[in-house]
Amino acid sequence: MNLSNSSLSITHSENSNLNTLQKIALTFIAIGTLGLIIAWASAGSFSPRSMFLLSFSGMTIGSLLFTYSLYKNKIPGIKNNGVFFKGITSRGAIAWILGIVITGFYICLYWFPNLLEGLIRMHDPLSHVLRGKAADQWFVYGTFYTVAVLLMGIKFIFKYRHNRYQIIRTISVMFFQLSFAYLIPAFLIAMNQPEEYFSYFWPLDSYALRPEWISSKSSLGTFGTIVIAIGLLMPFVVTPIMTYLYGKRWYCSWVCGCGGLAETAGDPFRQLSDKSLTAWKIERWMIHSVLVAVVLLTGLLWFNHIYENTILGEFTQTFKKWYGFGIAMAFSGVIGVGFYPIMGSRVWCRFGCPMAAILGLQQKYFSRFRITTNGGQCISCGNCSTYCEMGIDVRSYAQKGQDIVRASCVGCGVCSAVCPRGVLRLENGSKDISERTTQLRTIHISEDEVKIL
């Protein structure tokens, strides 16, 4: 008992003491945060360029210094020391405050952008360089989002630097967020073209494939034709093929910006996902209901378009309005990110994303991807279940020696990375993989070997 108390006190001490470099790093972060607050409150009365450089250079330098100091002297391997004793990662007071602040920011961003006028004007210099025009709230959002993925992605790579899969996967989501979700849309605007996000498509982008979407793209000539072609090929051709070969991880853990933020900035909160059977039941009902809503909405809009708005009248427009408000904005943005410190990092991906729902169905019934287990090596430590951000009780599968084929699994591979015995493996095998893995685990002993024994 004394040894246990001593271990806890040592863990607490290790996580409460800051070295000199970490204090310097936090000072830079504080200065950068102060710059944001001043810019927000001043509504552009200070030099936008100076405030932007002060804020983002402070946060960037501070974040990189803190990451370097945190992991430079640690041997490779995943350390989650004290994660259940820190207020910010165990639903403590700091977590609730952070959740409320993030949620409040999203509410202002979506519905009260005039309250963010100072922050918006601070981004004008960068927006003029990238897009050739003044910033708006969506450019501010995209900048914050991209910086968070990049900085927290670097931290994630340092933490998982012993695991090649995690490094490559994180570099991938950082690349797609920076290029396809930030720079390319900005470049298109600078070239007087519509702002297009090629890393999002139907059904996640519920606006894609609507009649008005097809009509607007058709008026753009060759560029619009290319956009329509991509919009049709991605959900109906590319997605089924890629999911069959690699599971939903090819998108949810390698490409998607929502997953990218969850895997990087949301990594400290992954252990907060609810693993209960009740949560799983709610998850299945909610995520498939949203998928049905998207399909129904798209179908209604086409039905309404074909009959020139004479059949359903205003119902279709009302449905579209409430879907955009309730799902596309409130759920995916406000709740999906604001609740990281309370419900874990994959709230939207787990309970609401229609893309995750359709990929999950394809993965469960048609994909070659699964996580294979070697139950004989499992020591029931529970690390895999604890750090599964999708709320899967991985340990129960490992104890039974069952391969994991779940619609919700995003193939992040963290369960395998935290396993101390190498029980779990991410594999792309044949559809009859259960038979193949059983054969691999069968030990064949010849008659001569038996005689020797």
RANOR-V627768 format. One record per backbone hydrogen bond with DSSP energy under -1.0 kcal/mol. NH is the residue of the N-H (numbers start at 1). CO is the residue of the C=O. E is the energy in kcal/mol with one decimal. If there is no record, write none. Layout:
BEGIN
NH_CO_E ; NH_CO_E
END
This chain:
BEGIN
5_1_-2.2 ; 6_2_-2.4 ; 7_3_-2.3 ; 8_4_-2.2 ; 9_5_-2.2 ; 10_6_-2.2 ; 11_7_-2.5 ; 12_8_-2.5 ; 13_9_-2.4 ; 14_10_-2.7 ; 15_11_-1.5 ; 17_13_-1.4 ; 23_19_-2.0 ; 24_20_-2.2 ; 25_21_-2.4 ; 26_22_-2.5 ; 27_23_-1.7 ; 28_24_-2.0 ; 29_25_-2.2 ; 30_26_-2.5 ; 31_27_-2.3 ; 32_28_-2.6 ; 33_29_-2.6 ; 34_30_-2.6 ; 35_31_-2.2 ; 36_32_-1.7 ; 37_33_-2.2 ; 38_34_-2.7 ; 39_35_-2.5 ; 40_36_-2.7 ; 41_37_-2.6 ; 42_38_-2.6 ; 43_39_-1.1 ; 45_42_-1.0 ; 51_47_-2.5 ; 52_48_-2.4 ; 53_49_-2.4 ; 54_50_-2.5 ; 55_51_-2.5 ; 56_52_-2.5 ; 57_53_-1.8 ; 58_54_-1.5 ; 59_55_-2.3 ; 60_56_-2.1 ; 61_57_-2.6 ; 62_58_-2.2 ; 63_59_-2.3 ; 64_60_-2.4 ; 65_61_-2.5 ; 66_62_-2.4 ; 67_63_-2.4 ; 68_64_-2.4 ; 69_65_-2.6 ; 70_66_-2.3 ; 71_67_-1.7 ; 72_68_-2.0 ; 83_80_-1.9 ; 85_82_-1.8 ; 92_87_-3.0 ; 96_92_-2.0 ; 97_93_-2.3 ; 98_94_-2.8 ; 99_95_-2.6 ; 100_96_-2.2 ; 101_97_-2.4 ; 102_98_-2.7 ; 103_99_-2.4 ; 104_100_-2.7 ; 105_101_-2.3 ; 106_102_-2.2 ; 107_103_-2.2 ; 108_104_-2.3 ; 109_105_-2.5 ; 110_106_-2.5 ; 111_107_-2.5 ; 112_108_-1.2 ; 115_112_-1.9 ; 116_113_-1.7 ; 117_114_-1.1 ; 120_116_-2.7 ; 121_117_-2.6 ; 122_118_-1.5 ; 124_121_-1.3 ; 127_123_-2.5 ; 128_124_-2.7 ; 129_125_-1.6 ; 130_126_-2.4 ; 131_127_-3.2 ; 140_136_-1.9 ; 141_137_-2.3 ; 142_138_-2.5 ; 143_139_-2.2 ; 144_140_-2.6 ; 145_141_-2.7 ; 146_142_-2.5 ; 147_143_-2.6 ; 148_144_-2.4 ; 149_145_-2.2 ; 150_146_-2.4 ; 151_147_-2.7 ; 152_148_-2.3 ; 153_149_-1.4 ; 154_150_-1.9 ; 155_151_-1.7 ; 156_152_-2.2 ; 157_153_-2.3 ; 158_154_-2.1 ; 159_155_-2.2 ; 160_156_-2.4 ; 163_160_-2.3 ; 167_163_-1.8 ; 168_164_-2.4 ; 169_165_-2.4 ; 170_166_-2.1 ; 171_167_-2.3 ; 172_168_-2.0 ; 173_169_-2.0 ; 174_170_-2.2 ; 175_171_-2.3 ; 176_172_-2.6 ; 177_173_-2.0 ; 178_174_-2.3 ; 179_175_-2.8 ; 181_176_-1.5 ; 183_178_-2.5 ; 184_179_-3.1 ; 186_182_-1.5 ; 187_183_-2.8 ; 188_184_-2.4 ; 189_185_-1.8 ; 190_186_-2.1 ; 191_187_-1.4 ; 192_189_-1.9 ; 193_188_-3.1 ; 200_197_-1.4 ; 204_201_-1.1 ; 205_201_-1.6 ; 206_204_-1.2 ; 208_205_-1.2 ; 210_207_-1.4 ; 214_210_-2.6 ; 215_211_-2.5 ; 216_212_-2.2 ; 217_213_-2.1 ; 218_214_-2.2 ; 219_215_-1.0 ; 220_217_-1.7 ; 225_221_-2.1 ; 226_222_-2.2 ; 227_223_-2.2 ; 228_224_-2.5 ; 229_225_-2.5 ; 230_226_-2.5 ; 231_227_-2.5 ; 232_228_-1.7 ; 233_229_-2.7 ; 234_230_-2.4 ; 236_232_-1.3 ; 237_233_-2.4 ; 238_233_-2.6 ; 239_234_-2.5 ; 241_237_-1.6 ; 242_238_-2.9 ; 243_239_-2.6 ; 244_240_-2.1 ; 245_241_-2.0 ; 246_242_-3.0 ; 247_243_-2.1 ; 250_247_-1.3 ; 251_248_-1.2 ; 252_248_-2.5 ; 253_249_-1.5 ; 255_251_-1.9 ; 256_251_-2.9 ; 260_256_-2.1 ; 261_257_-2.4 ; 262_258_-2.0 ; 263_259_-2.5 ; 264_260_-1.4 ; 266_261_-2.0 ; 269_266_-1.9 ; 270_267_-1.4 ; 272_269_-1.9 ; 273_270_-1.3 ; 280_276_-1.6 ; 281_277_-2.2 ; 282_278_-2.4 ; 283_279_-2.6 ; 284_280_-2.3 ; 285_281_-2.0 ; 286_282_-2.7 ; 287_283_-2.5 ; 288_284_-1.4 ; 289_285_-1.4 ; 290_286_-2.1 ; 291_287_-1.6 ; 292_288_-2.2 ; 293_289_-2.2 ; 294_290_-2.3 ; 295_291_-2.4 ; 296_292_-2.9 ; 297_293_-2.7 ; 298_294_-2.7 ; 299_295_-2.5 ; 300_296_-2.8 ; 301_297_-2.3 ; 302_298_-1.8 ; 303_299_-2.7 ; 304_300_-3.0 ; 305_301_-1.9 ; 306_302_-2.7 ; 307_303_-1.8 ; 308_305_-1.4 ; 309_304_-3.7 ; 310_307_-1.4 ; 315_312_-1.8 ; 318_314_-2.6 ; 319_315_-2.8 ; 320_316_-2.5 ; 321_317_-2.3 ; 322_318_-2.4 ; 323_319_-2.4 ; 324_320_-2.3 ; 325_321_-2.0 ; 326_322_-3.1 ; 327_323_-2.4 ; 328_323_-1.7 ; 330_325_-2.3 ; 331_326_-1.2 ; 332_327_-2.3 ; 333_329_-1.6 ; 334_329_-1.4 ; 335_330_-2.5 ; 336_331_-2.5 ; 337_333_-1.9 ; 338_334_-1.1 ; 339_335_-1.8 ; 340_337_-1.8 ; 342_339_-1.4 ; 343_339_-3.3 ; 344_340_-1.7 ; 350_346_-2.4 ; 351_347_-2.5 ; 352_348_-2.4 ; 353_348_-2.4 ; 357_353_-1.6 ; 358_354_-2.3 ; 359_355_-2.4 ; 360_356_-2.1 ; 361_357_-1.9 ; 362_358_-1.8 ; 363_359_-2.6 ; 364_360_-2.5 ; 365_361_-1.8 ; 366_362_-2.4 ; 368_244_-2.9 ; 370_427_-1.9 ; 371_404_-1.9 ; 372_425_-2.5 ; 374_423_-1.0 ; 377_374_-2.1 ; 386_382_-2.5 ; 387_383_-2.2 ; 388_385_-1.1 ; 391_388_-1.4 ; 394_392_-2.0 ; 398_394_-2.2 ; 399_395_-2.9 ; 400_396_-1.0 ; 402_397_-2.4 ; 404_371_-3.3 ; 417_413_-2.0 ; 418_414_-2.4 ; 425_372_-2.1 ; 427_370_-2.4 ; 429_368_-1.8 ; 436_432_-1.6 ; 437_433_-3.1 ; 438_434_-1.7 ; 439_435_-2.0 ; 440_436_-1.9 ; 441_437_-1.6 ; 450_446_-1.7 ; 451_447_-2.2 ; 452_448_-2.0 ; 453_449_-2.3
END
